[in-house]
Amino acid sequence: MELKNQIAVVTGGGRGIGKAICLALAKEGANIIPAARTQVDIEKTRKDVENIGSQSVAVQTDVTKEEDVKNLVSRSIDTFGRIDIFVNNAGVGLRKPFVETSLDEFEKVIDVNLKGVFLGMKYALPNMLNNDSGKIINISSGAGKSGIPELSVYSASKFGVIGLTESTAREIGRNIHIYAVCPGGVDTEMYRSMFSHRPFLKPEYIAEKVVELCMPSTNIPSGSSVEIYR
């Protein structure tokens, strides 16, 4: 249990990849703060984490709202004293021809997928800087590395996540490591809502890679984008 007593915040922690990350980190001994808009989902995650043997508190959070993210960070620090790991996983998808995409749809995707990551990093980093230690894992996508037809806005948001990751990692340096994780198709409700064919990656596999990045022994340079296709 190499992450014993580490404090990990996971946005979008109520289902899919986020829940899998919560449980995988808990199995390595981390205490978990799952965050999402739907209270019932994160309460289920909290109970599952506690059944593993780790401590947990669920914090209802809309990552597009600055006050919600500030509250998430302050609640985490008030409860556990610090934040060691912050996983920006909350996201939404949109599959639609570019010319048919409305401004409202564009803004919703950018707000959750990019602004949400910005806010998470902005408010988690000061505590990590004070402690001169920490890991931030931003969930991007294979669509953040290569544009995909009918995923233009989603791709733009995920390209942006990689830009935030690389730039901030180079700016911060020190003992704080920031990564972008870029999976291919993952078996989640969001993926199934956009595509009819079956994806080949399970959420648990993405979670395993996130845990690897959180380990003290990882030698992957900060600012890296880690692609996962199999």
N, C-alpha and C positions, 0 to 999 in steps of 0.2 A: 504494500500500500504506500506507494511513493508520494502520494499527494495527501497524506494524512494531515488533517486539521487545516488544509488549505481552504480558502473561502472563494467560492465560485458563483458568479452571477451569470445566468443564462436567459437571454430574452427569447421570446417564442418558446418558452420551456414547457408548455402544456401539452404538446403533441409533436408527432413527426420527429424530425432531426433534433429539435431542441430537447424534447423529452429523453430521447436516446442519449444525448450528451449529458444531461443531468444524471441519469442512472449510471452511465459509464464512469463519470468523474466520482460519483458517490462510491462505486465499487473500489476505487483507488484511495478512498478515505477522505475525500473532500466534503466539506459542508456546502450545501447548495441553496441558492436563492433563485427559484424559478420565477420568471416574470412573463406576464402576457395580459391581454385584455380580458380574457375569459377566466373568471375566478375559479369556477368549478374545475377547469382543466388543470390549473396550476396547483389546486388543492390535492388533486389525484396524484400529481407528480410529487408533491411534498410528502404524502403518505408513503408512496413507493420508495422514496429516498430514505425516509425514516425506517422503513422495514429492512432496508439494506444495512442500517446501523449508523448512518450519518445524521447530523442535525440539518434542519431545513426550515425556512420560512418562505411562504409564498407572498409575492407582492404584485398586486394588480397594477399593470402598467400599459399605457399606450405610448409606444416609443416615438410617436410623432409629436408628443406634447412635452415641452421642455420641463414643466413642473413635475410631470409624472416621472421622468428620468432622474431629475434631481432627487425626488423622493425615494426612488428605488436605490440610488447610491447611498443616500443618508441613512435609510432604514438598514441597509446591509452593514454599513459601518457601525451604526448604533448597536446592532445586534451582535456582530461578530468582531468588531474592532478594526477591520481592514478589509480590503478586497485584493485577493491574489490573482484571480482569473476573472476576466470579463469576456463573455461570448456574445457577440452581436449576431444573433441568429434570426430574429424576427424578420419575416419577409412576406411579400405578396407577389402573385404572378399575374401576367396578362399576356394572352396570346391573341393577337388581332392584327390585321393588315395595317401598316403604318398610316395610310391615308384615311382610314376609318377610325383611328384612335382620337378620342376627344381630349381636350385640355384637362378636364377633370380626371380622366383616367391616367393621363401622364403624371399629373400632380400627386395622385394617390400613390402610384408606384414609387415615384421619387421620394415622397415623404417617408414612406415606411422603409424602403430598401436602402436609401442613401442618407437622408436626414436622420433617420433613426440610428444608423451607425455613427454618424457625426456626433449626435448627442450622447450616445453611450460612451464613446471615446473621450469626449470633452469633459464629462463629469466623473469618469472612472480614473482618468490619468492623474489628476492632482494627488489623490491618495497614494497611487503607485509611485509617483515622483517623491512624495514625502518619505516613503519606505524604501526608495531606490530598488524596487523589485516589482515584478508583475508580468502577466501574460494577457494580451488582448488577442482574441481570435475572432476575425470577421468572416462570416459565411458569405462568400461571393458565389460564383457559379462558373461552369464551363462556358456559359453564355456571356460571362464577363471577360473571357479571353478571346472569343471569336463570335462575331455577330451571327445571329440565327434568324432566318426569315420569319416574320410575324411575331418576333420577340424583341422588336427594336427598343421599346421603352424599358422592358425588363433588362435587356442586355446593357443599355446605357446606364441603368442604375447599378448593375453589377460591375461594369467597367469602372464606374465611379468609386465603388468600394475598394477596388484594387489600387486606384490612385490615392485614396485617403490612406490606405495601409502603407504603401511604399513611401509616400512623402512624410507621413508622421513618424514612421520608424526611423528614417534618416535624420529627421529633425531632433527626435528625442534621444536616440542612442542609449547610453548608460546600460543598466541592467534590466530594462523593460523591453520585452520582445513582443512585436506585433506581427500577426500573420493573416493572410487571406486564404481561406480554404475554398477550392473551386471544384465542386463535384459535378459529374455528369448527371444523367437522369436518376432521381432517387424516388423510391416508392413511398410517396406522401400524398395526402389529399390534394395539395396544391398541384403536384405534377399530374395526378390523374385527372384533375379538372381541365388541364390544358391539352393533354395528349391521350389518345386511345391506346397506343401500344404500351406494352408493359416495360417499365424501367428495370434495369438490372442491378441497381445498387440499393441495398437496404439501409435505413437510417442508422442502424447499429454499426455499419462499416464506416460511415462518416464519423460517428462518435469515437470509434477507435483511433482514427487519425487525429482527431482533436485532442484526445488524451495523450497521444504521442507528443504532440507539440507542447503540451502543458508540462511534460516531464522535465525535471531538472537536468536530465542527461541529454536532452535533444541538442543536436549540433546544427540544426537548420538555421541559417542566418535570419535575423529579424528583417521584416519587410518582404519576405518571400511569399509568393503565391503557390500554394500546394495543390496541384491538380489531382483529382481522383476520378478515374474512369473504370477501374476494375479492382 
